[in-house]
Amino acid sequence: MTSQDKLFRIDENGYLPQVTQIESPNYDLRPSKQTISLVVIHSISLPPNKFGNSHIEDFFKNDLDISQHAYFKKIKDLKVSSHFLIKRKGELIQFVSCLKKAWHAGESVWKNKKNCNDFSIGIELEGSDIIKYEDIQYKVLLKLLKSLRMKYPVTDIVGHSDIAPGRKTDPGHFFDWNLINSENL
């Protein structure tokens, strides 16, 4: 393992101090004694299918300038967040402590257990259902998943579409699930 392959350090407060931190106000405390057993992979782009701006970060901070694009008026009242965002060029940003409940899954169920936000970590990839993800995003994602699995009892890694079928489609058919297997993790 090279120094580039070293895992991210997750501190006792659920933060990765070596990555960019942008605090989102959109979180709650997890239920008492709740273990983190699930990782949910999402995709997001704002406006849809446009990359390389700070609109996602602004959205998660409730600071999106709705005058910037007509689509933003449709989502202006939504309050959402994710624990992490992996940008197209591989930048990793943390918005919520892993120990807190980010608002990424919405109405959801996994293995007959509702409210996946209670027991999951959400990872957003800057992307969309209709565009391939970048190799660097997979590299950062794998390193993050390995780090999370070393720290928390994660048993499942799924897409948003798996926990909210019929309601969500991300990360979409361009996401390469073959990279997310036990051999790579």
C-alpha positions in Angstrom: 0.0 0.0 0.0 1.4 3.4 -1.0 1.0 6.6 1.0 -1.7 7.6 -1.6 -3.6 4.4 -0.8 -3.7 5.0 3.0 -7.1 5.0 4.4 -8.8 8.2 5.6 -8.6 8.7 9.3 -12.0 9.1 11.0 -11.7 10.8 14.4 -13.8 10.1 17.5 -16.3 12.7 16.5 -17.0 11.1 13.1 -15.0 13.5 11.0 -12.3 13.0 8.4 -10.0 15.9 9.4 -7.9 15.6 6.3 -10.8 16.5 3.9 -12.7 19.7 3.3 -15.3 20.3 5.9 -18.5 22.3 5.0 -21.0 22.1 7.8 -24.6 21.5 6.8 -27.4 22.5 9.3 -29.5 19.6 7.8 -29.0 16.8 10.3 -30.3 15.2 13.4 -28.9 13.0 16.1 -29.1 9.3 15.4 -31.4 7.2 17.5 -29.8 6.1 20.8 -27.5 3.1 20.4 -28.0 3.0 16.6 -25.2 1.3 14.7 -24.1 2.4 11.3 -24.6 -0.6 9.1 -25.5 0.8 5.6 -23.8 3.1 3.1 -26.0 4.7 0.5 -24.5 5.9 -2.8 -26.3 8.8 -4.5 -25.7 11.1 -7.5 -26.4 14.8 -7.7 -25.7 17.7 -10.0 -27.1 21.2 -9.8 -28.5 22.3 -12.2 -29.1 18.8 -13.5 -26.3 17.4 -15.6 -24.0 20.4 -15.0 -20.8 20.1 -13.1 -17.9 22.1 -11.7 -19.7 24.7 -9.6 -20.5 25.1 -5.9 -24.3 24.8 -6.2 -24.4 21.4 -4.4 -22.4 22.8 -1.5 -24.7 25.8 -1.4 -27.8 23.6 -1.5 -26.6 21.5 1.4 -26.0 24.7 3.4 -29.5 26.0 2.6 -27.7 28.9 0.7 -28.6 28.2 -2.9 -29.1 31.4 -4.9 -32.4 30.6 -6.8 -31.7 33.4 -9.3 -28.9 31.4 -10.7 -31.1 28.8 -12.6 -34.8 28.2 -13.1 -34.5 24.6 -11.7 -33.4 26.0 -8.3 -36.8 27.5 -7.8 -38.2 23.9 -7.8 -36.0 22.8 -5.0 -35.7 26.0 -2.9 -37.7 24.7 0.0 -35.9 21.3 0.3 -33.7 20.7 3.2 -31.2 18.0 2.5 -27.6 16.9 3.2 -25.3 14.0 2.8 -22.3 13.0 4.9 -20.0 13.2 1.9 -19.7 14.6 -1.6 -17.2 13.4 -4.2 -16.8 16.0 -6.9 -15.9 15.1 -10.5 -12.2 15.8 -10.0 -12.1 13.7 -6.9 -12.4 16.3 -4.2 -14.0 14.9 -1.1 -16.1 17.1 1.1 -17.8 16.2 4.4 -21.0 18.0 5.4 -22.2 16.0 8.5 -20.4 13.9 11.1 -20.7 10.2 10.5 -22.1 10.0 14.0 -25.0 12.2 13.1 -28.0 11.5 10.8 -27.7 13.4 7.5 -30.9 14.0 5.5 -30.0 12.0 2.3 -32.3 9.0 2.0 -35.8 10.4 2.5 -38.6 7.8 2.7 -36.6 4.6 2.5 -36.4 1.0 3.6 -33.6 -1.6 3.6 -34.0 -5.2 4.7 -37.5 -4.4 6.2 -36.0 -1.6 8.3 -37.5 1.9 7.6 -35.8 5.3 7.8 -32.4 4.5 6.4 -31.1 7.8 7.5 -31.1 6.5 11.1 -28.5 3.8 10.3 -26.7 4.9 7.2 -24.0 7.1 5.8 -24.8 8.9 2.6 -22.2 9.5 -0.1 -23.1 11.8 -3.1 -21.2 11.6 -6.3 -21.3 14.7 -8.5 -22.9 13.1 -11.5 -26.2 12.0 -13.0 -28.0 9.0 -14.2 -27.1 9.7 -17.8 -23.3 10.4 -17.6 -20.4 8.1 -16.7 -18.6 8.8 -13.5 -14.9 9.7 -13.4 -12.2 7.2 -12.5 -10.9 9.5 -9.8 -14.4 9.5 -8.2 -14.3 5.7 -8.0 -10.8 5.8 -6.5 -11.8 8.2 -3.8 -15.1 6.3 -3.2 -13.3 3.0 -2.7 -10.8 4.6 -0.3 -13.7 6.2 1.6 -15.7 3.0 1.7 -12.7 1.0 3.0 -12.2 3.7 5.7 -15.8 3.6 6.8 -15.9 -0.2 6.9 -12.8 -0.2 9.1 -14.4 2.2 11.6 -18.1 1.2 11.5 -19.9 -2.1 11.3 -21.1 -1.5 7.7 -22.6 -4.6 6.2 -24.3 -3.3 3.0 -23.5 -0.7 0.3 -26.4 0.2 -1.9 -27.7 2.8 -4.2 -30.4 5.3 -3.4 -32.6 3.4 -6.0 -32.3 0.3 -3.8 -33.7 1.9 -0.7 -36.3 4.0 -2.5 -37.3 2.0 -5.5 -39.8 3.7 -7.8 -39.0 7.0 -6.2 -35.2 7.3 -6.9 -33.0 6.1 -9.7 -29.5 7.2 -8.6 -26.7 6.5 -8.9 -28.0 5.2 -12.2 -27.0 2.6 -14.7 -23.7 4.3 -15.5 -22.5 3.5 -12.0 -20.0 0.6 -12.1 -21.1 -1.7 -9.2 -18.5 -4.2 -10.2 -15.9 -1.9 -8.6 -17.8 -2.0 -5.3 -17.2 -5.7 -4.4 -15.5 -7.5 -1.6 -12.3 -7.9 -3.7 -11.8 -4.1 -3.8 -13.0 -3.4 -0.3 
